[in-house]
Amino acid sequence: MEKTMSDIATQLFEGKDIRFGPIDFEKDPEVESKWTHDASFLRLYDHEPARPMSAAIVKKRYEKLEKDMEDDKNFYHFMIRAREDDRLIGKAMIHRIEWSNGNCAMRLGIGAESDRRKGFGAQALTMLLRFAFSELNMFRVTAYIPEYNEGALALFRKFGFVEEVRRRQALERDARRWDLLVWGLLKDEWAKQASP
């Protein structure tokens, strides 16, 4: 696919209301620590058991994340910030990169409930897909979504993702078993959907 000057001039890390940025080690741990006290956010964002974390523990995780990102070179982590005031509203990641196959997985989450359902997730997904396909030259992107995350399912469906695998009853939440859905999007599918 040939790039045009308008493609090259497109901002990779800025959307209408949000931007991707690095970790702010002074401010971000306190914000994310509050998110870890919200089990609903953790269950939407991650498959690990939910647990509250102090700002100090979050900061240590950030330090490890930065070191691993530099050492491993197979994932990219972004903090999602509101453009109007630069406050942290979420996080996004491209991970499990298989450079030889052009495959990767992605994950994103908007932290505070008051920031959800405002279009920030759609803007972040637009930017993440553009980064994966245009900048990293990935061929396919995968997303792992619990069947109870109806908002994410609707969002990824809107962006052209297709359910490829259903891991039956792979998650347990509140004494109930849930399926874990594996959704995929190919580069040419994204290009058709992303073009005006």
C-alpha positions in Angstrom: 0.0 0.0 0.0 1.5 3.3 -1.1 1.7 6.1 1.4 0.6 9.6 0.5 1.8 12.9 2.1 -1.5 13.2 3.9 -0.9 9.7 5.4 2.6 10.7 6.6 1.2 14.0 8.1 -1.5 12.2 10.0 -0.8 12.5 13.8 -0.1 9.0 15.2 -0.5 10.0 18.9 -3.3 12.6 18.9 -7.0 12.3 18.4 -9.8 14.8 18.6 -10.1 14.7 22.4 -7.2 12.4 23.5 -3.6 11.8 23.0 -1.2 9.0 23.7 1.7 9.8 26.0 4.4 8.3 28.2 4.0 7.4 31.8 4.2 10.4 34.3 5.9 8.7 37.2 4.9 11.4 39.6 1.1 11.8 38.8 0.0 8.6 37.1 0.5 6.1 40.0 -2.0 7.9 42.2 -4.6 8.0 39.4 -4.2 4.3 38.4 -4.2 3.3 42.1 -7.8 4.7 42.3 -8.7 2.6 39.3 -7.5 -0.6 41.0 -10.1 0.0 43.7 -12.8 -0.3 41.0 -13.3 -4.0 40.4 -15.5 -3.3 37.4 -12.7 -1.5 35.6 -10.2 -4.3 36.4 -12.6 -7.0 35.2 -13.2 -5.1 31.9 -9.5 -4.4 31.3 -7.7 -7.5 32.5 -8.3 -11.2 33.1 -6.2 -11.4 36.3 -7.9 -11.4 39.7 -8.8 -7.8 40.8 -6.9 -6.4 43.7 -6.4 -2.8 44.9 -2.9 -1.5 44.7 -1.2 1.5 46.4 0.4 4.2 44.3 3.8 2.9 45.3 3.1 -0.6 43.9 1.6 0.9 40.7 4.8 3.0 40.3 7.0 -0.1 40.7 4.9 -1.8 38.0 5.4 1.2 35.7 9.2 1.0 36.3 9.2 -2.7 35.4 6.9 -2.1 32.4 9.3 0.6 31.0 12.3 -1.7 31.5 10.6 -4.7 29.9 9.4 -2.6 26.9 13.0 -1.4 26.4 14.5 -4.9 26.8 12.0 -7.0 25.0 11.0 -4.7 22.1 7.8 -6.7 21.5 5.2 -4.4 23.0 4.2 -0.8 23.2 2.4 0.8 26.1 0.7 4.2 26.0 -1.1 6.3 28.6 -4.3 7.8 27.3 -4.6 11.5 28.2 -7.4 14.1 27.8 -6.1 16.8 25.4 -7.9 19.6 27.3 -6.1 19.2 30.6 -3.5 16.4 30.1 -5.1 14.2 32.8 -4.7 10.5 32.6 -8.0 8.8 31.5 -6.8 5.3 30.4 -4.1 3.1 29.0 -3.5 1.2 25.7 -1.1 -1.5 24.7 0.0 -3.4 21.7 1.6 -6.6 22.9 2.4 -10.2 21.9 4.0 -8.9 18.8 5.2 -11.7 16.4 7.4 -9.6 14.1 8.0 -12.5 11.6 4.3 -13.1 11.2 3.0 -9.6 11.4 0.7 -10.5 14.3 0.0 -8.6 17.6 -2.7 -8.3 20.2 -4.1 -5.1 21.7 -5.8 -4.0 24.9 -7.2 -0.7 26.0 -9.2 0.6 28.9 -10.7 3.9 30.1 -10.2 4.1 33.9 -12.8 6.2 35.6 -16.4 5.4 35.0 -17.1 9.1 34.5 -14.8 9.1 31.4 -16.4 6.0 29.8 -19.0 6.2 27.0 -17.7 9.6 25.8 -16.0 8.3 22.6 -12.5 8.2 24.1 -12.3 4.4 23.6 -13.2 4.7 19.9 -10.6 7.5 19.4 -8.0 5.4 21.2 -8.8 2.3 19.2 -8.5 4.4 15.9 -5.1 5.5 17.0 -4.0 2.1 18.2 -5.0 0.4 14.9 -3.3 3.1 12.9 -0.1 2.6 14.9 -0.3 -1.2 14.5 -1.0 -1.3 10.8 0.7 1.8 9.5 3.7 2.3 11.7 4.5 -1.3 12.9 3.3 -2.8 9.6 1.3 -5.6 11.3 -0.8 -7.9 9.2 -3.4 -8.8 11.8 -4.5 -7.6 15.2 -6.1 -9.7 17.9 -8.3 -8.6 20.9 -9.3 -10.9 23.8 -12.7 -9.8 25.1 -14.8 -11.4 27.9 -18.4 -12.0 26.8 -19.7 -9.8 29.6 -17.9 -6.8 28.3 -20.7 -5.6 26.0 -19.2 -2.2 25.5 -16.0 -3.5 24.1 -17.8 -6.1 21.9 -19.9 -3.3 20.3 -16.8 -1.1 19.8 -14.6 -3.8 18.2 -17.5 -5.0 16.1 -18.0 -1.4 14.9 -14.3 -1.3 13.8 -14.7 -4.4 11.7 -13.3 -7.0 14.1 -14.6 -10.6 13.6 -15.1 -13.2 16.3 -12.6 -15.9 15.5 -12.5 -18.1 18.6 -14.8 -18.6 21.6 -13.0 -20.1 24.6 -16.0 -21.6 26.3 -16.3 -20.8 30.0 -12.7 -19.7 30.2 -13.3 -17.0 32.9 -14.9 -17.2 36.3 -16.5 -14.0 37.7 -18.9 -13.8 40.7 -19.5 -17.6 40.8 -20.4 -17.7 37.1 -18.4 -19.0 34.1 -18.0 -16.7 31.0 -16.6 -17.3 27.5 -13.5 -15.4 26.5 -13.8 -14.2 22.9 -10.9 -13.8 20.5 -11.5 -11.2 17.9 -9.3 -10.4 14.9 -8.9 -7.7 12.2 -6.7 -8.0 9.1 -4.8 -5.1 7.6 -6.8 -5.0 4.4 -10.1 -5.1 6.4 -8.9 -2.1 8.4 -7.8 -0.2 5.3 -11.2 -0.6 3.7 -12.9 0.5 6.9 -10.5 3.3 7.6 -10.5 4.9 4.1 -13.0 7.8 3.5 
